[in-house]
Amino acid sequence: MSDDCVPIRSGTAGRSPLRDGGEGARPIRVAVLGSTGSIGESALKVMRRHPGRFEVTVLAANRSIEALGRQVDEHRPSRVVVADESAYELCRGNGAEWKGGREALLEAATHPDVDVVLNALVGFAGLEPTLRALEAGKRVALANKESLVAGGDLVIEAIRKGKGELIPVDSEHSAILQCLNGDPEASVARLGLTASGGPFRGWDPDRLTLVTPSDALDHPTWEMGAKISIDSATLANKALEVIEAHFLYGISYDRIEVVVHPQSIVHSFVEFVDGSVMAQMGFPTMELPILYALTYPDRMGDAELRTFDPVRSSPLTFEEPDRAAFPLLGIGVDAGRTGGTASTAFNAANEVAVSAFLDRSIPFPGIWEVVGETLARVGSRPVNHIDDVVEADREARRVARELLPRHNPAPAESDR
């Protein structure tokens, strides 16, 4: 991608779902994909506080039937999707239309009764629903990093084709969107993505060999799902976010920086060509960027969101990321720079390696060792169709799985 790529959030020029129908307009109809995960639960919590402003039209999950059933009882969607067809056979009813399987998930993302698709699916599985929703002209509130990392070029083309709109839910990218406030790419000198540093900030690389899954899941400032927590611990999530920022805002990799900010108060910043800097600040919560993505470019008051206190949040500190101890940051950004299917392979290999670490099949440093070796083997090819991305994802997963035994020289240490 070059510097002149289209900032994809402007696919429909920032239309407001709050104002599109005028005074007394119907509620914003939302499909929540990945409703039983941490982002999905937070989104439902936000919408629960604003009855009459939002309507949960679709709920979709992979196979968390009990949690999904409770959500259906409360929110009464017209349609429910269980992506795992074997799990779908276990639960029906609650006054909703239940469907199972991948095609049902894609139908939900394009349903005519949906205004906003909140994509909180985990992993590569989120890409095709994003593409279908954008091609159908929907607003996609995107919490699925992999959509842009694995298929950024395809996502841009889907917006051009369907005139849909992509609004980020990640706190860092929401912060950048708020700071830009419509400023053109030419006025931006650089984007700054902040990172908490994860639970192992300051650790010696040798000490990281002793990390257990429970250690890595214990994030110092955020409550997240297992995959995202491990990505934060390795700094892989920052590599994914750098790639996302490149596609979202049309900014070259040379003008996107990562800085460690342990307090997680400054969510990201933008430096403009005149030297001025805009930063978005607030106590850590995913509920604010979710609400902003649902209502953008308008803002809606929410009394439950914590008021910012500059005294209680002080002091604010910043430092360089330790790229030697956490090499996945550099590996991922290099994959983004390479282009083509390289970032797809990075994402796929990382998913395999993280799963293996959580299963105690490899040690913590084995995550970046497997990812690095996988990328060296599979290389990169051009992306012209989703089949190119699917094949690259499949190949990278196969190679990564083949490499796993080489990185498990001894049985994993018991969890502390």
TACORUR-V848745 format. One record per pair of residues at least 12 apart in sequence whose C-alpha atoms are under 7 Angstrom apart, sorted by the first residue. I is the first residue (numbers start at 1). J is the second residue. D is the distance in whole Angstrom. If there is no record, write none. Layout:
BEGIN
[[I	J	D] [I	J	D]]
END
This chain:
BEGIN
[[2	252	7] [3	250	6] [3	251	6] [3	252	5] [4	250	6] [5	250	5] [6	250	6] [7	247	7] [7	248	5] [7	249	4] [7	250	5] [8	156	6] [8	159	7] [8	166	6] [8	248	5] [8	249	7] [9	165	6] [9	166	5] [9	167	6] [9	248	7] [10	165	7] [11	159	6] [11	160	7] [11	163	5] [11	164	6] [11	165	5] [12	163	6] [12	164	6] [12	165	6] [14	296	7] [14	297	6] [16	295	6] [16	296	6] [16	297	6] [16	298	7] [17	295	6] [18	295	6] [27	52	6] [27	53	5] [27	54	5] [27	55	6] [28	53	6] [28	54	5] [28	55	6] [28	115	6] [29	54	6] [29	55	5] [29	56	6] [29	57	6] [29	113	7] [29	114	5] [29	115	5] [29	116	6] [30	55	6] [30	56	5] [30	57	6] [30	58	7] [30	114	6] [30	115	6] [30	116	5] [30	117	6] [31	56	6] [31	57	6] [31	58	4] [31	59	6] [31	114	6] [31	116	6] [31	117	5] [31	118	6] [32	58	6] [32	59	5] [32	60	6] [32	117	6] [32	118	5] [32	119	6] [33	59	6] [33	60	5] [33	61	6] [33	118	6] [33	119	5] [33	120	6] [33	121	6] [34	60	6] [34	61	5] [34	119	7] [34	120	5] [34	121	5] [35	59	6] [35	60	6] [35	61	6] [36	61	6] [36	64	7] [36	67	6] [36	68	6] [37	225	7] [38	224	6] [38	225	6] [39	120	6] [40	120	6] [42	287	6] [43	287	7] [43	290	6] [46	287	6] [46	291	7] [56	75	6] [56	77	6] [57	77	5] [57	78	6] [57	79	7] [57	114	7] [58	77	5] [58	78	6] [58	79	5] [58	80	6] [58	108	7] [59	77	7] [59	79	7] [59	80	5] [59	81	6] [60	80	6] [60	81	5] [60	82	6] [61	81	6] [61	82	5] [61	83	6] [62	82	5] [62	83	5] [62	84	5] [63	82	6] [63	83	7] [63	84	6] [63	87	5] [65	91	7] [72	94	7] [73	94	6] [77	96	6] [78	96	5] [78	97	6] [79	96	5] [79	97	5] [79	98	6] [80	96	7] [80	97	6] [80	98	5] [80	99	6] [81	98	6] [81	99	5] [81	100	6] [81	104	6] [81	105	6] [82	99	6] [82	100	5] [82	101	6] [83	100	5] [83	101	4] [83	102	5] [83	105	6] [84	100	7] [84	101	6] [85	100	5] [85	101	5] [88	100	5] [106	129	5] [106	132	7] [109	129	6] [109	132	7] [109	133	5] [110	132	6] [110	133	5] [110	136	6] [115	138	6] [115	139	7] [116	138	6] [116	139	5] [116	140	6] [116	141	7] [117	138	7] [117	139	6] [117	140	5] [117	141	6] [118	140	6] [118	141	5] [118	142	6] [119	140	7] [119	141	6] [119	142	5] [119	143	6] [119	144	6] [120	142	7] [120	143	5] [120	144	5] [121	144	6] [122	144	6] [123	144	7] [123	146	6] [124	146	6] [124	147	7] [126	144	6] [126	146	7] [126	147	6] [127	146	7] [127	147	4] [127	151	7] [130	147	7] [131	155	6] [131	158	6] [134	158	6] [134	159	6] [134	162	6] [134	163	7] [134	164	4] [134	165	7] [135	158	5] [135	159	6] [135	161	6] [135	162	4] [135	163	7] [135	164	6] [136	162	6] [136	164	7] [137	162	5] [137	163	5] [137	164	4] [138	164	5] [138	165	6] [139	164	6] [139	165	5] [139	166	6] [140	165	6] [140	166	5] [140	167	6] [141	166	6] [141	167	5] [141	168	6] [141	169	6] [141	293	6] [141	294	7] [142	166	7] [142	167	6] [142	168	5] [142	169	5] [143	168	7] [143	169	5] [143	170	6] [145	240	7] [148	244	6] [149	240	6] [149	243	6] [149	244	6] [149	343	6] [149	344	6] [150	343	6] [150	344	4] [150	347	7] [150	389	7] [151	389	7] [152	247	6] [167	293	6] [168	293	7] [169	289	5] [169	290	6] [169	293	6] [170	289	7] [171	267	6] [171	286	7] [171	289	6] [172	193	6] [172	267	5] [172	268	5] [174	289	6] [175	267	6] [175	268	6] [175	280	5] [176	268	6] [176	269	6] [176	270	7] [179	269	7] [179	270	6] [179	278	6] [179	279	6] [179	280	7] [185	250	7] [187	272	6] [187	273	6] [188	271	6] [188	272	4] [188	273	6] [189	255	7] [189	271	5] [189	272	5] [189	273	5] [190	255	4] [190	256	6] [190	270	6] [190	271	5] [190	272	7] [191	255	6] [191	256	5] [191	257	6] [191	269	6] [191	270	5] [191	271	6] [192	256	6] [192	257	5] [192	258	6] [192	259	7] [192	268	6] [192	269	5] [192	270	6] [193	257	6] [193	258	5] [193	259	6] [193	268	5] [193	269	7] [194	258	6] [194	259	5] [194	260	6] [194	261	6] [194	267	6] [194	268	5] [195	258	7] [195	259	6] [195	260	5] [195	261	6] [196	260	6] [196	261	5] [196	262	4] [196	263	7] [196	264	6] [197	260	6] [197	262	6] [198	219	6] [198	220	7] [198	232	6] [198	233	5] [199	216	7] [199	218	7] [199	219	5] [199	220	6] [199	233	6] [200	233	7] [205	325	5] [208	364	7] [208	365	7] [209	363	6] [209	364	6] [209	365	6] [211	364	6] [212	415	6] [213	358	6] [214	415	7] [216	230	6] [216	233	6] [217	229	5] [217	230	6] [221	264	7] [222	284	7] [227	354	7] [230	354	7] [234	326	6] [234	328	7] [235	326	6] [235	328	6] [235	329	6] [236	328	5] [236	329	5] [236	332	7] [238	329	6] [239	329	5] [239	332	5] [239	333	5] [240	332	7] [242	256	7] [242	333	7] [243	333	7] [243	336	6] [253	337	7] [259	318	7] [259	319	6] [259	320	5] [259	321	6] [260	318	6] [260	319	5] [260	320	6] [260	321	6] [261	317	6] [261	318	5] [261	319	7] [262	317	7] [263	316	7] [264	284	6] [265	281	5] [265	282	5] [265	283	5] [265	284	7] [266	279	7] [266	280	6] [266	281	4] [266	282	7] [267	280	6] [267	281	6] [268	280	6] [282	308	6] [283	308	7] [327	368	7] [328	368	6] [331	372	7] [332	346	6] [340	380	6] [340	381	5] [340	382	4] [340	383	5] [341	380	5] [341	381	5] [341	382	6] [341	383	6] [341	389	6] [341	392	6] [342	379	6] [342	380	5] [344	389	7] [344	392	7] [344	393	6] [345	375	6] [345	392	6] [345	393	6] [345	396	5] [346	371	6] [346	375	7] [348	393	6] [348	396	6] [348	397	6] [349	371	5] [349	374	7] [349	396	6] [349	397	6] [349	400	6] [350	367	7] [350	371	6] [352	397	6] [352	400	7] [352	401	7] [353	367	5] [353	370	7] [354	367	6] [360	412	6] [361	408	6] [361	412	7] [362	404	7] [362	407	6] [362	408	5] [363	408	7] [363	412	7] [366	407	6] [370	400	6] [370	403	6] [370	404	7] [374	396	6] [374	399	6] [374	400	6] [378	396	7]]
END
